[in-house]
Amino acid sequence: MARAPIVLYRRGLGALLGRRLVYLVHTGRRSGRRRDVVLEVVRRDGDAVIVCSGFGTAAAWYRNVVANPDVTLQSGRRRTAARATPLDVDTGEDLMADYGRRHPKLAARLARVMGFRVDGSDEDYRALGREVRFVRLDPSA
């Protein structure tokens, strides 16, 4: 079930998932093979998107894009080359607190899935923002 969005993107049906999810194709840091993942968009900044590694630096896709930042990004039907840039922890705190304010129920649910408990306060979301990692995906010119 968790891989269902990937199947939709691979079959050209990613537009059905809307703009809250993006399909990220990246290169395995050890194998050099093509890898893919569907991630939730935390924030859009023009054409760039910011996504979160809910499992911090342990997530394979996160380690892969740190090692090989040239990726392919697809949102809906639009597919483009992009560059992945990990964001600093201070920025992560701000992003997580903002996400918690904008999507309180979803943020609390996601925190539980990631193994964290939050009380809904900015301070709790900032603490969570120190544990997870955010990545900015900038489409190439």
N, CA, C and O atoms as CSV, one atom per row, in Angstrom:
chain,resi,resn,atom,element,x,y,z
A,1,MET,N,N,0.819,-1.199,0.000
A,1,MET,CA,C,0.000,0.000,0.000
A,1,MET,C,C,0.862,1.263,0.000
A,1,MET,O,O,0.544,2.240,-0.678
A,2,ALA,N,N,1.956,1.236,0.766
A,2,ALA,CA,C,2.817,2.412,0.858
A,2,ALA,C,C,3.473,2.739,-0.476
A,2,ALA,O,O,3.819,3.895,-0.721
A,3,ARG,N,N,3.652,1.747,-1.343
A,3,ARG,CA,C,4.292,1.975,-2.638
A,3,ARG,C,C,3.286,2.300,-3.727
A,3,ARG,O,O,3.682,2.528,-4.870
A,4,ALA,N,N,1.999,2.327,-3.411
A,4,ALA,CA,C,0.962,2.600,-4.413
A,4,ALA,C,C,1.181,3.925,-5.135
A,4,ALA,O,O,1.020,3.964,-6.355
A,5,PRO,N,N,1.540,5.021,-4.448
A,5,PRO,CA,C,1.776,6.266,-5.188
A,5,PRO,C,C,2.908,6.145,-6.212
A,5,PRO,O,O,2.844,6.763,-7.275
A,6,ILE,N,N,3.932,5.364,-5.906
A,6,ILE,CA,C,5.027,5.165,-6.856
A,6,ILE,C,C,4.506,4.487,-8.115
A,6,ILE,O,O,4.856,4.876,-9.229
A,7,VAL,N,N,3.673,3.480,-7.935
A,7,VAL,CA,C,3.095,2.771,-9.076
A,7,VAL,C,C,2.285,3.734,-9.941
A,7,VAL,O,O,2.367,3.689,-11.168
A,8,LEU,N,N,1.505,4.601,-9.302
A,8,LEU,CA,C,0.717,5.582,-10.064
A,8,LEU,C,C,1.627,6.505,-10.869
A,8,LEU,O,O,1.362,6.762,-12.043
A,9,TYR,N,N,2.691,7.002,-10.255
A,9,TYR,CA,C,3.618,7.866,-10.990
A,9,TYR,C,C,4.279,7.118,-12.137
A,9,TYR,O,O,4.402,7.660,-13.236
A,10,ARG,N,N,4.702,5.900,-11.904
A,10,ARG,CA,C,5.360,5.119,-12.958
A,10,ARG,C,C,4.431,4.861,-14.144
A,10,ARG,O,O,4.891,4.707,-15.275
A,11,ARG,N,N,3.149,4.815,-13.886
A,11,ARG,CA,C,2.172,4.569,-14.953
A,11,ARG,C,C,1.621,5.858,-15.556
A,11,ARG,O,O,0.670,5.829,-16.338
A,12,GLY,N,N,2.221,6.980,-15.191
A,12,GLY,CA,C,1.805,8.251,-15.754
A,12,GLY,C,C,0.549,8.828,-15.135
A,12,GLY,O,O,-0.081,9.709,-15.721
A,13,LEU,N,N,0.171,8.343,-13.955
A,13,LEU,CA,C,-1.055,8.789,-13.298
A,13,LEU,C,C,-0.786,9.618,-12.041
A,13,LEU,O,O,-1.654,9.737,-11.176
A,14,GLY,N,N,0.393,10.180,-11.942
A,14,GLY,CA,C,0.759,10.962,-10.769
A,14,GLY,C,C,-0.118,12.180,-10.543
A,14,GLY,O,O,-0.273,12.631,-9.408
A,15,ALA,N,N,-0.693,12.715,-11.609
A,15,ALA,CA,C,-1.557,13.891,-11.476
A,15,ALA,C,C,-2.761,13.599,-10.582
A,15,ALA,O,O,-3.336,14.522,-10.005
A,16,LEU,N,N,-3.148,12.334,-10.461
A,16,LEU,CA,C,-4.272,11.961,-9.599
A,16,LEU,C,C,-3.984,12.241,-8.128
A,16,LEU,O,O,-4.910,12.357,-7.324
A,17,LEU,N,N,-2.716,12.347,-7.774
A,17,LEU,CA,C,-2.324,12.532,-6.382
A,17,LEU,C,C,-2.283,14.000,-5.959
A,17,LEU,O,O,-2.090,14.298,-4.781
A,18,GLY,N,N,-2.463,14.913,-6.906
A,18,GLY,CA,C,-2.478,16.333,-6.569
A,18,GLY,C,C,-1.095,16.899,-6.346
A,18,GLY,O,O,-0.089,16.277,-6.685
A,19,ARG,N,N,-1.057,18.095,-5.767
A,19,ARG,CA,C,0.210,18.816,-5.579
A,19,ARG,C,C,0.842,18.604,-4.212
A,19,ARG,O,O,1.907,19.156,-3.935
A,20,ARG,N,N,0.210,17.823,-3.361
A,20,ARG,CA,C,0.772,17.605,-2.012
A,20,ARG,C,C,1.861,16.549,-1.997
A,20,ARG,O,O,2.602,16.422,-1.022
A,21,LEU,N,N,1.954,15.793,-3.082
A,21,LEU,CA,C,2.975,14.749,-3.164
A,21,LEU,C,C,3.851,14.983,-4.389
A,21,LEU,O,O,3.388,15.491,-5.410
A,22,VAL,N,N,5.125,14.604,-4.273
A,22,VAL,CA,C,6.051,14.658,-5.402
A,22,VAL,C,C,6.755,13.309,-5.527
A,22,VAL,O,O,6.953,12.582,-4.553
A,23,TYR,N,N,7.116,13.016,-6.751
A,23,TYR,CA,C,7.843,11.789,-7.090
A,23,TYR,C,C,9.299,12.176,-7.286
A,23,TYR,O,O,9.621,13.019,-8.123
A,24,LEU,N,N,10.171,11.558,-6.512
A,24,LEU,CA,C,11.589,11.881,-6.553
A,24,LEU,C,C,12.370,10.670,-7.044
A,24,LEU,O,O,12.331,9.602,-6.432
A,25,VAL,N,N,13.078,10.846,-8.156
A,25,VAL,CA,C,13.946,9.797,-8.690
A,25,VAL,C,C,15.373,10.220,-8.363
A,25,VAL,O,O,15.790,11.331,-8.689
A,26,HIS,N,N,16.112,9.334,-7.721
A,26,HIS,CA,C,17.463,9.641,-7.277
A,26,HIS,C,C,18.368,8.452,-7.533
A,26,HIS,O,O,17.912,7.398,-7.975
A,27,THR,N,N,19.649,8.625,-7.254
A,27,THR,CA,C,20.646,7.585,-7.517
A,27,THR,C,C,21.130,6.993,-6.199
A,27,THR,O,O,21.477,7.722,-5.270
A,28,GLY,N,N,21.151,5.669,-6.128
A,28,GLY,CA,C,21.640,4.991,-4.929
A,28,GLY,C,C,23.094,5.336,-4.668
A,28,GLY,O,O,23.917,5.291,-5.583
A,29,ARG,N,N,23.417,5.678,-3.439
A,29,ARG,CA,C,24.768,6.132,-3.102
A,29,ARG,C,C,25.804,5.019,-3.220
A,29,ARG,O,O,26.969,5.293,-3.510
A,30,ARG,N,N,25.405,3.785,-3.004
A,30,ARG,CA,C,26.340,2.657,-3.111
A,30,ARG,C,C,26.187,1.921,-4.429
A,30,ARG,O,O,27.173,1.609,-5.097
A,31,SER,N,N,24.940,1.646,-4.800
A,31,SER,CA,C,24.690,0.830,-5.990
A,31,SER,C,C,24.801,1.619,-7.287
A,31,SER,O,O,25.113,1.057,-8.337
A,32,GLY,N,N,24.543,2.930,-7.212
A,32,GLY,CA,C,24.513,3.730,-8.433
A,32,GLY,C,C,23.256,3.488,-9.250
A,32,GLY,O,O,23.124,4.002,-10.361
A,33,ARG,N,N,22.335,2.709,-8.703
A,33,ARG,CA,C,21.094,2.373,-9.419
A,33,ARG,C,C,20.020,3.425,-9.184
A,33,ARG,O,O,20.068,4.186,-8.217
A,34,ARG,N,N,19.064,3.449,-10.082
A,34,ARG,CA,C,17.929,4.363,-9.999
A,34,ARG,C,C,17.035,3.946,-8.824
A,34,ARG,O,O,16.702,2.773,-8.660
A,35,ARG,N,N,16.663,4.926,-8.026
A,35,ARG,CA,C,15.762,4.707,-6.890
A,35,ARG,C,C,14.660,5.742,-6.971
A,35,ARG,O,O,14.844,6.796,-7.580
A,36,ASP,N,N,13.520,5.459,-6.367
A,36,ASP,CA,C,12.434,6.431,-6.378
A,36,ASP,C,C,11.628,6.370,-5.091
A,36,ASP,O,O,11.584,5.353,-4.400
A,37,VAL,N,N,10.995,7.494,-4.797
A,37,VAL,CA,C,10.200,7.626,-3.585
A,37,VAL,C,C,9.156,8.715,-3.838
A,37,VAL,O,O,9.399,9.643,-4.609
A,38,VAL,N,N,8.011,8.604,-3.197
A,38,VAL,CA,C,7.008,9.665,-3.226
A,38,VAL,C,C,7.005,10.317,-1.849
A,38,VAL,O,O,6.929,9.638,-0.825
A,39,LEU,N,N,7.087,11.638,-1.842
A,39,LEU,CA,C,7.193,12.400,-0.593
A,39,LEU,C,C,6.125,13.481,-0.531
A,39,LEU,O,O,5.671,13.988,-1.556
A,40,GLU,N,N,5.737,13.819,0.681
A,40,GLU,CA,C,4.799,14.913,0.868
A,40,GLU,C,C,5.535,16.241,0.771
A,40,GLU,O,O,6.647,16.386,1.279
A,41,VAL,N,N,4.904,17.207,0.116
A,41,VAL,CA,C,5.458,18.557,0.026
A,41,VAL,C,C,5.151,19.284,1.335
A,41,VAL,O,O,3.992,19.406,1.731
A,42,VAL,N,N,6.184,19.758,1.990
A,42,VAL,CA,C,6.018,20.522,3.216
A,42,VAL,C,C,5.701,21.974,2.873
A,42,VAL,O,O,4.855,22.609,3.502
A,43,ARG,N,N,6.396,22.478,1.865
A,43,ARG,CA,C,6.186,23.853,1.430
A,43,ARG,C,C,6.645,23.996,-0.017
A,43,ARG,O,O,7.569,23.313,-0.461
A,44,ARG,N,N,5.990,24.887,-0.738
A,44,ARG,CA,C,6.424,25.260,-2.085
A,44,ARG,C,C,6.991,26.664,-2.014
A,44,ARG,O,O,6.479,27.531,-1.306
A,45,ASP,N,N,8.068,26.867,-2.770
A,45,ASP,CA,C,8.712,28.167,-2.834
A,45,ASP,C,C,8.991,28.436,-4.311
A,45,ASP,O,O,10.066,28.117,-4.817
A,46,GLY,N,N,8.011,29.026,-4.995
A,46,GLY,CA,C,8.114,29.167,-6.443
A,46,GLY,C,C,8.056,27.780,-7.060
A,46,GLY,O,O,7.142,27.008,-6.771
A,47,ASP,N,N,9.028,27.458,-7.910
A,47,ASP,CA,C,9.088,26.125,-8.518
A,47,ASP,C,C,9.743,25.097,-7.607
A,47,ASP,O,O,9.615,23.894,-7.832
A,48,ALA,N,N,10.440,25.563,-6.587
A,48,ALA,CA,C,11.133,24.659,-5.656
A,48,ALA,C,C,10.132,24.080,-4.661
A,48,ALA,O,O,9.118,24.699,-4.335
A,49,VAL,N,N,10.445,22.880,-4.192
A,49,VAL,CA,C,9.632,22.262,-3.146
A,49,VAL,C,C,10.539,21.854,-1.994
A,49,VAL,O,O,11.720,21.560,-2.178
A,50,ILE,N,N,9.957,21.846,-0.810
A,50,ILE,CA,C,10.681,21.401,0.374
A,50,ILE,C,C,9.978,20.155,0.889
A,50,ILE,O,O,8.763,20.147,1.087
A,51,VAL,N,N,10.760,19.101,1.102
A,51,VAL,CA,C,10.245,17.828,1.596
A,51,VAL,C,C,10.964,17.472,2.888
A,51,VAL,O,O,11.978,18.075,3.239
A,52,CYS,N,N,10.424,16.488,3.587
A,52,CYS,CA,C,10.969,16.121,4.890
A,52,CYS,C,C,11.316,14.637,4.933
A,52,CYS,O,O,10.576,13.790,4.433
A,53,SER,N,N,12.455,14.350,5.538
A,53,SER,CA,C,12.821,12.975,5.845
A,53,SER,C,C,12.383,12.718,7.280
A,53,SER,O,O,13.089,13.072,8.224
A,54,GLY,N,N,11.232,12.109,7.437
A,54,GLY,CA,C,10.668,11.873,8.755
A,54,GLY,C,C,11.509,10.957,9.624
A,54,GLY,O,O,11.349,10.935,10.845
A,55,PHE,N,N,12.403,10.202,9.006
A,55,PHE,CA,C,13.272,9.318,9.758
A,55,PHE,C,C,14.694,9.869,9.796
A,55,PHE,O,O,15.666,9.131,9.959
A,56,GLY,N,N,14.787,11.199,9.638
A,56,GLY,CA,C,16.062,11.884,9.749
A,56,GLY,C,C,17.083,11.417,8.744
A,56,GLY,O,O,16.761,11.125,7.593
A,57,THR,N,N,18.319,11.350,9.195
A,57,THR,CA,C,19.414,10.968,8.292
A,57,THR,C,C,19.456,9.467,8.031
A,57,THR,O,O,20.279,9.008,7.239
A,58,ALA,N,N,18.590,8.695,8.678
A,58,ALA,CA,C,18.581,7.244,8.478
A,58,ALA,C,C,17.843,6.834,7.205
A,58,ALA,O,O,18.048,5.726,6.709
A,59,ALA,N,N,16.994,7.702,6.670
A,59,ALA,CA,C,16.221,7.353,5.476
A,59,ALA,C,C,17.163,7.183,4.286
A,59,ALA,O,O,18.022,8.029,4.037
A,60,ALA,N,N,16.995,6.086,3.558
A,60,ALA,CA,C,17.868,5.800,2.414
A,60,ALA,C,C,17.803,6.915,1.369
A,60,ALA,O,O,18.835,7.328,0.840
A,61,TRP,N,N,16.586,7.408,1.066
A,61,TRP,CA,C,16.486,8.442,0.030
A,61,TRP,C,C,17.259,9.693,0.456
A,61,TRP,O,O,17.885,10.349,-0.377
A,62,TYR,N,N,17.218,10.023,1.742
A,62,TYR,CA,C,17.926,11.206,2.237
A,62,TYR,C,C,19.441,11.026,2.055
A,62,TYR,O,O,20.121,11.915,1.541
A,63,ARG,N,N,19.953,9.882,2.477
A,63,ARG,CA,C,21.387,9.623,2.331
A,63,ARG,C,C,21.789,9.622,0.862
A,63,ARG,O,O,22.875,10.079,0.508
A,64,ASN,N,N,20.905,9.104,0.007
A,64,ASN,CA,C,21.201,9.073,-1.429
A,64,ASN,C,C,21.297,10.477,-2.022
A,64,ASN,O,O,22.218,10.758,-2.788
A,65,VAL,N,N,20.354,11.368,-1.679
A,65,VAL,CA,C,20.390,12.709,-2.285
A,65,VAL,C,C,21.504,13.570,-1.696
A,65,VAL,O,O,21.974,14.501,-2.350
A,66,VAL,N,N,21.929,13.271,-0.474
A,66,VAL,CA,C,23.090,13.981,0.077
A,66,VAL,C,C,24.331,13.581,-0.717
A,66,VAL,O,O,25.169,14.425,-1.034
A,67,ALA,N,N,24.446,12.300,-1.033
A,67,ALA,CA,C,25.600,11.808,-1.786
A,67,ALA,C,C,25.537,12.186,-3.265
A,67,ALA,O,O,26.563,12.473,-3.883
A,68,ASN,N,N,24.331,12.186,-3.826
A,68,ASN,CA,C,24.127,12.470,-5.254
A,68,ASN,C,C,22.962,13.447,-5.396
A,68,ASN,O,O,21.827,13.012,-5.591
A,69,PRO,N,N,23.210,14.751,-5.305
A,69,PRO,CA,C,22.122,15.724,-5.255
A,69,PRO,C,C,21.387,15.982,-6.569
A,69,PRO,O,O,20.347,16.641,-6.559
A,70,ASP,N,N,21.885,15.492,-7.682
A,70,ASP,CA,C,21.174,15.674,-8.946
A,70,ASP,C,C,20.077,14.624,-9.055
A,70,ASP,O,O,20.350,13.425,-9.115
A,71,VAL,N,N,18.836,15.091,-9.080
A,71,VAL,CA,C,17.667,14.214,-9.023
A,71,VAL,C,C,16.677,14.596,-10.122
A,71,VAL,O,O,16.863,15.583,-10.834
A,72,THR,N,N,15.628,13.794,-10.240
A,72,THR,CA,C,14.501,14.131,-11.104
A,72,THR,C,C,13.291,14.273,-10.206
A,72,THR,O,O,13.048,13.443,-9.329
A,73,LEU,N,N,12.545,15.318,-10.431
A,73,LEU,CA,C,11.386,15.651,-9.610
A,73,LEU,C,C,10.148,15.674,-10.501
A,73,LEU,O,O,10.163,16.245,-11.591
A,74,GLN,N,N,9.086,15.050,-10.025
A,74,GLN,CA,C,7.827,15.096,-10.766
A,74,GLN,C,C,6.700,15.462,-9.816
A,74,GLN,O,O,6.540,14.875,-8.746
A,75,SER,N,N,5.928,16.445,-10.240
A,75,SER,CA,C,4.730,16.854,-9.522
A,75,SER,C,C,3.604,16.862,-10.536
A,75,SER,O,O,3.630,17.639,-11.491
A,76,GLY,N,N,2.621,16.008,-10.338
A,76,GLY,CA,C,1.565,15.867,-11.335
A,76,GLY,C,C,2.155,15.314,-12.614
A,76,GLY,O,O,2.776,14.252,-12.604
A,77,ARG,N,N,1.970,16.018,-13.711
A,77,ARG,CA,C,2.528,15.585,-15.000
A,77,ARG,C,C,3.868,16.246,-15.317
A,77,ARG,O,O,4.551,15.852,-16.263
A,78,ARG,N,N,4.241,17.247,-14.526
A,78,ARG,CA,C,5.467,17.996,-14.795
A,78,ARG,C,C,6.676,17.279,-14.199
A,78,ARG,O,O,6.754,17.050,-12.992
A,79,ARG,N,N,7.609,16.934,-15.073
A,79,ARG,CA,C,8.827,16.236,-14.659
A,79,ARG,C,C,10.030,17.088,-15.047
A,79,ARG,O,O,10.109,17.583,-16.171
A,80,THR,N,N,10.962,17.255,-14.121
A,80,THR,CA,C,12.115,18.114,-14.378
A,80,THR,C,C,13.338,17.653,-13.589
A,80,THR,O,O,13.226,17.008,-12.546
A,81,ALA,N,N,14.493,18.001,-14.116
A,81,ALA,CA,C,15.734,17.771,-13.374
A,81,ALA,C,C,15.759,18.762,-12.215
A,81,ALA,O,O,15.255,19.878,-12.335
A,82,ALA,N,N,16.343,18.351,-11.103
A,82,ALA,CA,C,16.391,19.225,-9.922
A,82,ALA,C,C,17.665,18.947,-9.141
A,82,ALA,O,O,18.373,17.967,-9.375
A,83,ARG,N,N,17.922,19.838,-8.217
A,83,ARG,CA,C,19.089,19.695,-7.329
A,83,ARG,C,C,18.581,19.676,-5.891
A,83,ARG,O,O,17.809,20.545,-5.487
A,84,ALA,N,N,19.013,18.691,-5.130
A,84,ALA,CA,C,18.604,18.529,-3.735
A,84,ALA,C,C,19.617,19.210,-2.818
A,84,ALA,O,O,20.825,19.000,-2.933
A,85,THR,N,N,19.097,20.026,-1.909
A,85,THR,CA,C,19.952,20.714,-0.949
A,85,THR,C,C,19.410,20.482,0.456
A,85,THR,O,O,18.321,20.957,0.777
A,86,PRO,N,N,20.148,19.762,1.299
A,86,PRO,CA,C,19.704,19.596,2.691
A,86,PRO,C,C,19.683,20.951,3.397
A,86,PRO,O,O,20.569,21.783,3.197
A,87,LEU,N,N,18.665,21.158,4.222
A,87,LEU,CA,C,18.533,22.419,4.949
A,87,LEU,C,C,19.071,22.266,6.370
A,87,LEU,O,O,19.083,21.168,6.927
A,88,ASP,N,N,19.512,23.375,6.943
A,88,ASP,CA,C,20.096,23.328,8.277
A,88,ASP,C,C,19.012,23.086,9.339
A,88,ASP,O,O,17.819,23.231,9.072
A,89,VAL,N,N,19.447,22.720,10.524
A,89,VAL,CA,C,18.537,22.358,11.614
A,89,VAL,C,C,17.670,23.538,12.041
A,89,VAL,O,O,16.490,23.348,12.336
A,90,ASP,N,N,18.222,24.751,12.083
A,90,ASP,CA,C,17.423,25.922,12.462
A,90,ASP,C,C,16.258,26.127,11.500
A,90,ASP,O,O,15.138,26.414,11.922
A,91,THR,N,N,16.526,25.980,10.221
A,91,THR,CA,C,15.465,26.099,9.220
A,91,THR,C,C,14.450,24.985,9.418
A,91,THR,O,O,13.247,25.207,9.278
A,92,GLY,N,N,14.931,23.780,9.746
A,92,GLY,CA,C,14.042,22.649,9.998
A,92,GLY,C,C,13.098,22.899,11.152
A,92,GLY,O,O,11.926,22.526,11.094
A,93,GLU,N,N,13.601,23.527,12.196
A,93,GLU,CA,C,12.746,23.875,13.339
A,93,GLU,C,C,11.613,24.792,12.896
A,93,GLU,O,O,10.451,24.564,13.233
A,94,ASP,N,N,11.957,25.827,12.139
A,94,ASP,CA,C,10.951,26.782,11.662
A,94,ASP,C,C,9.936,26.100,10.751
A,94,ASP,O,O,8.733,26.333,10.867
A,95,LEU,N,N,10.424,25.260,9.849
A,95,LEU,CA,C,9.529,24.571,8.916
A,95,LEU,C,C,8.561,23.641,9.642
A,95,LEU,O,O,7.374,23.593,9.317
A,96,MET,N,N,9.076,22.901,10.627
A,96,MET,CA,C,8.221,21.959,11.351
A,96,MET,C,C,7.192,22.686,12.193
A,96,MET,O,O,6.042,22.252,12.262
A,97,ALA,N,N,7.573,23.778,12.833
A,97,ALA,CA,C,6.621,24.560,13.623
A,97,ALA,C,C,5.532,25.130,12.723
A,97,ALA,O,O,4.354,25.102,13.079
A,98,ASP,N,N,5.921,25.647,11.556
A,98,ASP,CA,C,4.945,26.188,10.609
A,98,ASP,C,C,4.007,25.094,10.109
A,98,ASP,O,O,2.798,25.307,10.007
A,99,TYR,N,N,4.564,23.921,9.797
A,99,TYR,CA,C,3.744,22.804,9.322
A,99,TYR,C,C,2.743,22.381,10.409
A,99,TYR,O,O,1.580,22.100,10.117
A,100,GLY,N,N,3.205,22.340,11.649
A,100,GLY,CA,C,2.316,21.983,12.758
A,100,GLY,C,C,1.164,22.953,12.919
A,100,GLY,O,O,0.050,22.546,13.249
A,101,ARG,N,N,1.424,24.242,12.689
A,101,ARG,CA,C,0.352,25.249,12.766
A,101,ARG,C,C,-0.621,25.118,11.600
A,101,ARG,O,O,-1.831,25.251,11.783
A,102,ARG,N,N,-0.099,24.857,10.400
A,102,ARG,CA,C,-0.957,24.783,9.207
A,102,ARG,C,C,-1.748,23.481,9.122
A,102,ARG,O,O,-2.870,23.471,8.615
A,103,HIS,N,N,-1.178,22.392,9.610
A,103,HIS,CA,C,-1.806,21.063,9.505
A,103,HIS,C,C,-1.728,20.348,10.852
A,103,HIS,O,O,-1.037,19.334,10.956
A,104,PRO,N,N,-2.409,20.840,11.885
A,104,PRO,CA,C,-2.213,20.297,13.237
A,104,PRO,C,C,-2.546,18.809,13.377
A,104,PRO,O,O,-1.784,18.072,14.003
A,105,LYS,N,N,-3.646,18.360,12.820
A,105,LYS,CA,C,-4.010,16.945,12.963
A,105,LYS,C,C,-3.053,16.043,12.190
A,105,LYS,O,O,-2.582,15.031,12.710
A,106,LEU,N,N,-2.776,16.413,10.963
A,106,LEU,CA,C,-1.868,15.612,10.145
A,106,LEU,C,C,-0.464,15.596,10.747
A,106,LEU,O,O,0.187,14.552,10.774
A,107,ALA,N,N,0.001,16.740,11.225
A,107,ALA,CA,C,1.339,16.818,11.824
A,107,ALA,C,C,1.441,15.911,13.049
A,107,ALA,O,O,2.450,15.233,13.235
A,108,ALA,N,N,0.410,15.897,13.876
A,108,ALA,CA,C,0.423,15.043,15.068
A,108,ALA,C,C,0.429,13.567,14.675
A,108,ALA,O,O,1.138,12.760,15.276
A,109,ARG,N,N,-0.367,13.221,13.661
A,109,ARG,CA,C,-0.407,11.831,13.189
A,109,ARG,C,C,0.943,11.401,12.614
A,109,ARG,O,O,1.439,10.314,12.912
A,110,LEU,N,N,1.528,12.270,11.784
A,110,LEU,CA,C,2.830,11.951,11.202
A,110,LEU,C,C,3.899,11.816,12.277
A,110,LEU,O,O,4.762,10.943,12.191
A,111,ALA,N,N,3.845,12.674,13.282
A,111,ALA,CA,C,4.809,12.583,14.383
A,111,ALA,C,C,4.713,11.221,15.062
A,111,ALA,O,O,5.736,10.611,15.373
A,112,ARG,N,N,3.494,10.738,15.294
A,112,ARG,CA,C,3.308,9.417,15.923
A,112,ARG,C,C,3.896,8.308,15.052
A,112,ARG,O,O,4.560,7.402,15.556
A,113,VAL,N,N,3.648,8.384,13.739
A,113,VAL,CA,C,4.182,7.376,12.817
A,113,VAL,C,C,5.705,7.357,12.871
A,113,VAL,O,O,6.324,6.300,12.755
A,114,MET,N,N,6.304,8.531,13.046
A,114,MET,CA,C,7.763,8.639,13.094
A,114,MET,C,C,8.318,8.305,14.475
A,114,MET,O,O,9.532,8.303,14.675
A,115,GLY,N,N,7.423,8.021,15.432
A,115,GLY,CA,C,7.871,7.634,16.761
A,115,GLY,C,C,8.006,8.776,17.744
A,115,GLY,O,O,8.682,8.639,18.763
A,116,PHE,N,N,7.369,9.911,17.454
A,116,PHE,CA,C,7.439,11.080,18.332
A,116,PHE,C,C,6.053,11.384,18.886
A,116,PHE,O,O,5.037,11.071,18.267
A,117,ARG,N,N,6.033,11.992,20.049
A,117,ARG,CA,C,4.784,12.484,20.643
A,117,ARG,C,C,4.883,14.001,20.705
A,117,ARG,O,O,5.884,14.542,21.175
A,118,VAL,N,N,3.867,14.676,20.241
A,118,VAL,CA,C,3.841,16.136,20.306
A,118,VAL,C,C,2.541,16.570,20.972
A,118,VAL,O,O,1.511,15.906,20.860
A,119,ASP,N,N,2.618,17.705,21.670
A,119,ASP,CA,C,1.417,18.221,22.328
A,119,ASP,C,C,0.737,19.321,21.512
A,119,ASP,O,O,-0.263,19.890,21.949
A,120,GLY,N,N,1.274,19.618,20.335
A,120,GLY,CA,C,0.689,20.639,19.473
A,120,GLY,C,C,1.318,22.003,19.631
A,120,GLY,O,O,0.967,22.930,18.900
A,121,SER,N,N,2.237,22.150,20.566
A,121,SER,CA,C,2.874,23.450,20.784
A,121,SER,C,C,4.000,23.675,19.773
A,121,SER,O,O,4.578,22.728,19.240
A,122,ASP,N,N,4.294,24.945,19.527
A,122,ASP,CA,C,5.427,25.288,18.664
A,122,ASP,C,C,6.721,24.679,19.193
A,122,ASP,O,O,7.556,24.213,18.419
A,123,GLU,N,N,6.883,24.686,20.517
A,123,GLU,CA,C,8.110,24.159,21.109
A,123,GLU,C,C,8.289,22.671,20.790
A,123,GLU,O,O,9.393,22.222,20.482
A,124,ASP,N,N,7.184,21.909,20.869
A,124,ASP,CA,C,7.264,20.478,20.540
A,124,ASP,C,C,7.588,20.267,19.065
A,124,ASP,O,O,8.400,19.408,18.719
A,125,TYR,N,N,6.951,21.051,18.198
A,125,TYR,CA,C,7.240,20.903,16.766
A,125,TYR,C,C,8.655,21.358,16.438
A,125,TYR,O,O,9.288,20.793,15.547
A,126,ARG,N,N,9.158,22.358,17.130
A,126,ARG,CA,C,10.551,22.771,16.926
A,126,ARG,C,C,11.513,21.658,17.351
A,126,ARG,O,O,12.519,21.412,16.685
A,127,ALA,N,N,11.200,20.993,18.454
A,127,ALA,CA,C,12.026,19.859,18.893
A,127,ALA,C,C,11.997,18.747,17.852
A,127,ALA,O,O,13.026,18.135,17.564
A,128,LEU,N,N,10.834,18.489,17.295
A,128,LEU,CA,C,10.719,17.486,16.233
A,128,LEU,C,C,11.520,17.924,15.008
A,128,LEU,O,O,12.169,17.105,14.359
A,129,GLY,N,N,11.470,19.222,14.695
A,129,GLY,CA,C,12.226,19.760,13.570
A,129,GLY,C,C,13.722,19.597,13.705
A,129,GLY,O,O,14.442,19.629,12.707
A,130,ARG,N,N,14.209,19.420,14.937
A,130,ARG,CA,C,15.634,19.160,15.151
A,130,ARG,C,C,15.991,17.697,14.858
A,130,ARG,O,O,17.156,17.376,14.620
A,131,GLU,N,N,15.001,16.827,14.877
A,131,GLU,CA,C,15.239,15.392,14.679
A,131,GLU,C,C,15.061,14.951,13.225
A,131,GLU,O,O,15.805,14.101,12.735
A,132,VAL,N,N,14.089,15.521,12.548
A,132,VAL,CA,C,13.845,15.166,11.153
A,132,VAL,C,C,14.723,16.050,10.271
A,132,VAL,O,O,15.327,17.002,10.766
A,133,ARG,N,N,14.804,15.759,8.997
A,133,ARG,CA,C,15.630,16.562,8.094
A,133,ARG,C,C,14.802,17.020,6.901
A,133,ARG,O,O,13.970,16.279,6.378
A,134,PHE,N,N,15.050,18.257,6.484
A,134,PHE,CA,C,14.342,18.841,5.363
A,134,PHE,C,C,15.297,19.014,4.192
A,134,PHE,O,O,16.490,19.262,4.366
A,135,VAL,N,N,14.739,18.876,2.994
A,135,VAL,CA,C,15.521,18.999,1.772
A,135,VAL,C,C,14.763,19.912,0.816
A,135,VAL,O,O,13.556,19.770,0.622
A,136,ARG,N,N,15.484,20.837,0.231
A,136,ARG,CA,C,14.921,21.715,-0.801
A,136,ARG,C,C,15.272,21.140,-2.155
A,136,ARG,O,O,16.428,20.811,-2.423
A,137,LEU,N,N,14.262,21.019,-3.012
A,137,LEU,CA,C,14.451,20.489,-4.356
A,137,LEU,C,C,14.214,21.629,-5.351
A,137,LEU,O,O,13.085,22.076,-5.551
A,138,ASP,N,N,15.305,22.084,-5.966
A,138,ASP,CA,C,15.242,23.202,-6.918
A,138,ASP,C,C,15.344,22.698,-8.344
A,138,ASP,O,O,16.358,22.121,-8.738
A,139,PRO,N,N,14.274,22.923,-9.127
A,139,PRO,CA,C,14.353,22.532,-10.553
A,139,PRO,C,C,15.501,23.238,-11.250
A,139,PRO,O,O,15.770,24.412,-10.993
A,140,SER,N,N,16.171,22.523,-12.127
A,140,SER,CA,C,17.288,23.097,-12.881
A,140,SER,C,C,16.759,24.063,-13.914
A,140,SER,O,O,15.655,23.898,-14.433
A,141,ALA,N,N,17.564,25.086,-14.210
A,141,ALA,CA,C,17.169,26.084,-15.214
A,141,ALA,C,C,17.280,25.502,-16.605
A,141,ALA,O,O,16.991,26.187,-17.586
